[in-house]
Amino acid sequence: MKVIIGSDHAGFSMKSQVKTVLEDMGHSVEDVGCHSEDSVDYPVYGKAVAAGVARGEFTKGILVCGSGLGMSMIANRFVGVRAALCNDLYSAVLSRRHNDANLLVMGGRLIGADLAAEIVRTWLVTEFDGGRHQGRIAQLDEV
């Protein structure tokens, strides 16, 4: 699977750990930055990841910032992107099963590395249920 990832300075450490998890799972990873803990503006990296997913260049995207809120806001402005802020396993599962989320967002200052790794693994292997949920996804795309 082709996965694009990005973060701001507050999510840099977690993004680096997530990148290792993805590579260990055998996925192709494009890291669009940031590349240090020096202060940056999160929309720059959120746009890069969301645009790659929206264009269909990447199967999935992952964003990390301090809380996950800012990255969620920027990512969901892109047509075709269904970004889900998931700081627990249950949200990760439901975001895939019911919402067919194609972009995972996490808060680097809110959860630990072990939980983040488990969220990523779970999110990537959870399938979309389709059925009654497909019509709701279509309604999202109409907005």
C-alpha positions in Angstrom: 0.0 0.0 0.0 1.2 3.5 -0.8 0.9 5.7 2.3 1.7 9.4 2.6 2.5 10.9 6.0 3.2 14.3 7.5 3.3 16.2 10.7 4.0 19.5 12.3 6.8 19.9 14.9 4.5 18.6 17.7 3.9 15.4 15.8 7.4 14.9 14.4 8.5 12.3 16.9 5.3 10.2 16.6 5.4 10.5 12.8 8.9 9.1 12.8 7.7 6.1 14.9 4.7 5.6 12.6 6.9 5.7 9.6 8.9 2.8 11.0 5.7 0.8 11.8 4.5 1.3 8.2 7.8 0.2 6.7 7.9 -2.8 9.0 4.4 -3.7 7.7 5.8 -3.6 4.1 4.1 -0.4 3.0 5.6 2.2 0.7 5.9 5.5 2.6 6.2 9.0 1.4 7.1 11.4 4.2 6.4 15.0 3.2 7.7 16.5 6.5 8.2 18.2 8.7 11.7 16.9 9.4 12.5 18.2 12.8 11.0 19.6 16.0 11.6 23.2 14.9 8.3 25.2 14.8 6.3 25.0 11.6 2.8 25.8 10.3 0.7 22.6 10.3 -1.5 23.6 7.3 1.6 23.2 5.0 2.0 19.5 5.8 -1.7 18.8 6.2 -2.3 20.2 2.7 0.5 18.1 1.2 -0.9 14.8 2.6 -4.5 15.5 1.9 -3.8 16.6 -1.6 -1.9 13.4 -2.3 -4.9 11.3 -1.0 -7.4 13.5 -2.9 -5.5 13.1 -6.2 -5.5 9.3 -5.7 -1.7 9.1 -5.7 -1.8 7.4 -2.3 -4.1 4.8 -0.9 -4.0 6.2 2.6 -2.6 9.2 4.5 -1.6 9.8 8.1 -1.2 13.1 9.8 0.1 13.9 13.3 0.0 17.3 15.1 -0.2 18.1 18.8 -3.9 17.5 19.3 -4.8 16.2 15.8 -7.5 18.9 15.6 -5.7 21.3 13.2 -4.7 18.5 10.8 -8.2 17.1 10.8 -9.6 20.5 9.9 -7.2 21.1 7.0 -7.5 17.6 5.6 -11.3 17.5 5.5 -11.3 20.6 3.3 -10.2 18.4 0.4 -12.8 16.7 -1.8 -12.7 13.0 -1.5 -10.7 13.0 1.8 -12.3 11.5 4.8 -9.9 12.3 7.6 -10.7 10.8 11.0 -9.1 11.9 14.3 -8.5 8.7 16.2 -6.7 8.7 19.5 -8.2 5.3 20.5 -8.7 1.9 18.9 -12.5 2.0 18.8 -12.5 5.2 16.8 -9.9 3.8 14.4 -12.0 0.7 13.7 -15.3 2.7 13.3 -13.7 5.3 11.1 -12.8 2.5 8.6 -15.8 0.3 9.0 -18.5 3.0 8.9 -16.8 6.0 7.3 -14.2 4.5 4.9 -11.7 7.0 6.3 -8.8 7.3 4.0 -6.7 9.6 6.2 -5.8 8.9 9.8 -5.1 11.8 12.2 -3.6 11.4 15.6 -2.6 13.8 18.4 1.1 13.4 19.2 0.8 15.1 22.5 -2.3 13.1 23.6 -1.3 9.4 23.1 1.8 7.3 23.5 3.9 5.6 20.9 2.7 2.1 21.6 -1.0 3.1 21.3 -0.3 5.1 18.1 1.4 2.0 16.6 -1.6 -0.1 17.4 -4.0 2.4 16.1 -2.1 2.6 12.8 -1.9 -1.2 12.4 -5.6 -1.6 13.3 -6.7 1.2 11.0 -4.8 -0.1 8.0 -6.2 -3.7 8.3 -9.8 -2.7 9.1 -12.1 -3.0 6.0 -15.0 -0.7 5.1 -18.4 -2.4 5.8 -20.1 -0.9 2.8 -23.8 -1.6 2.6 -25.9 1.1 4.4 -22.7 3.1 5.0 -22.0 3.5 1.3 -24.9 5.8 0.8 -23.7 8.0 3.7 -20.3 8.3 2.1 -22.0 9.3 -1.1 -23.8 12.1 0.8 -20.5 13.3 2.1 -19.1 13.5 -1.4 -22.1 15.7 -2.5 -21.2 18.5 -0.1 
